[in-house]
Amino acid sequence: SGYLEDYAFVIDAFLKLYQATFDSSWLKEADELTRYCMKNFLHEEEDMFYFSDSTRLIARKKEIFDNVIPASNSQMAINLYSLGKLLDKSEYSDLSNRMLGRIQPMIGKYTSDLSNWAILYGFHASPTAEVAIVGDQAETMRADFTRSYQPNSLLMGAQGQSNYPPLMNGKVAVSGETTIYVCFNKTCKLPVHSVEEALKQIK
């Protein structure tokens, strides 16, 4: 048992671990914990999460404003955004959008108190790159790709053809060479065989 912030930041860590290792078990863990949060913390009428899942409390608060540590709701909204894209789950994406929609009118006025929400808003301001790497050298190319800071991108990959996460479906190593697919909103550019070419497509 934990508070929402415990789940939110562990989910964030699992998402980063998946993108750093391409080990799909971390992505499945993130998905499982997210579903737990939606079942036990979500106030569906307000599209926000309670801080505690305890029903024995007289009042259950919702943490909205970011402080030294980002608010648990803002981190959950970012988690849902990333998972929605990686797993192609509109349920996650739609909830993240509704959460941001409730906060968006305040971001310009209270930016310092809503900085993590502003990061999520920034993800919407320009398309998020969905980068899939397939082939024997997938891990090497992933390491090369992350040498360049790409804040608005999500990485996925496998050494062979894979259907998980769903955005990997149909992605193959062209001509037997490790191949990178740069996609925006599930629409992919021509496959390339080098990190340099992929970065040009993103920019």
Phi, psi and omega in degrees: 000145179202177174274170182303319182298327178297313179294316185301316184278334173290319176301315178301318179296318179296322177297319179290323177297319177300314183291339179271343185233340188061023174273109188294343180298328179291323179292321178294323176297317179298318179296317181296316180293325178295317178296324176297316180297320181293328180283323190252344184240338191286130169264100191295327182290330182256356180055039175222161182258140171290155179287330181234149177264005182286129177266000182272350180283147178295320179225140178245120184271163174239128182268113186249316187273136178285146175230213175304320171259133180303151178297145181298326179290321179294322178291322177295323179296321177292317177302314181296323177298311182293314180295323178302321179284312183297320184261000181055048181250106181294332178302317179290312182299316182295319179294317178302317180295320179292321178299313179296323180299327179289331185265332188312317181299339182265347189300316182295329184273326184236048187303317183294337179264356182226035188295324179288325173297322180295327175298314178298319177301321178297326178298329180278339184289333176221152186298140176278127179280126175258107188252118179248130180242126184230130176139174184301329183260026184300317182292321178296315179294324177300315179298320179293320181298319185281358173291338177254127183288118178236088189296330185249059179215153177235130183257143172213158181183168178198156179283336177229181181298136185216151176252008180223130356295166186307329181292348176279347184300127179087353180275125182229161174282108184290130179057027178078001179263146175302129191236142178246130176249122175256118185235153174229120181054045176069008175254120189259146172280177180298138179296144181231168185242012178217153178296322181301316180294322180295319180295324177296321178295324179292320183281000000 
